[in-house]
Amino acid sequence: MFNRSFFARDFTKLIDKYAEDKKSETPVVEFHLRDGSRYYVEAIELVGEEWLSFRAAPDPRVSPSETGRAPDQITCPYTLITRVNFFPRVSESKVGFRISR
């Protein structure tokens, strides 16, 4: 189960390690929610006590700038997040998680 501690402390270490291992400056981060939706996360905005706020796109192959709309700002309780995946960014991916180095 995901919680504040995971996103405030562990998530950053995991994504940094993944990016280093895969030599990927902007890996694709995918969140699966309990309702079946998936989001491709560009940034974590806020880590609350019971919820997470993140900026995401619905499809990693379509840049929000191409559609003329801003990325979605999602706020959800940790209990709705069922899985977090990391993928190397491939040529078709126009969305990726920005690593701060």
Residue pairs with C-beta under 8 A, 6 or more apart in sequence:
1 78
1 79
2 52
2 78
2 81
2 84
3 78
4 47
4 48
4 49
4 50
4 78
6 78
7 44
7 47
7 52
7 78
8 47
11 44
11 84
14 86
15 27
15 29
15 86
15 97
15 99
16 99
16 101
18 24
18 27
18 86
19 25
19 26
19 27
19 99
22 88
24 88
24 89
24 96
25 89
25 96
25 99
26 89
26 96
26 97
26 98
26 99
27 86
27 87
27 88
27 89
27 96
27 97
27 99
28 40
28 60
28 86
28 87
28 88
28 89
28 93
28 95
28 96
28 97
29 40
29 41
29 84
29 85
29 86
29 87
29 96
29 97
30 38
30 39
30 40
30 41
30 60
30 84
30 85
30 86
30 87
31 38
31 39
31 41
31 54
31 56
31 81
31 83
31 84
32 38
32 81
32 82
32 83
32 84
32 85
33 39
33 76
33 80
33 81
33 82
34 79
34 80
34 81
34 82
35 80
38 58
39 54
39 56
39 57
39 58
39 72
39 74
40 56
40 57
40 58
40 59
40 60
40 95
41 54
41 55
41 56
41 97
42 54
42 55
42 56
42 57
42 71
42 95
42 96
42 97
42 98
43 54
43 55
43 97
43 98
44 52
44 53
44 54
45 53
45 54
45 55
45 73
46 52
46 53
46 75
47 53
50 77
50 78
51 75
51 76
51 77
51 78
52 75
52 76
52 78
52 81
53 73
53 74
53 75
54 73
54 74
55 71
55 72
55 73
55 74
56 71
56 72
56 74
57 63
57 64
57 71
57 72
57 95
58 72
59 95
60 92
60 93
60 94
60 95
60 96
61 92
61 93
61 94
62 94
62 95
63 94
63 95
64 70
64 71
64 95
66 94
71 95
87 93
89 96
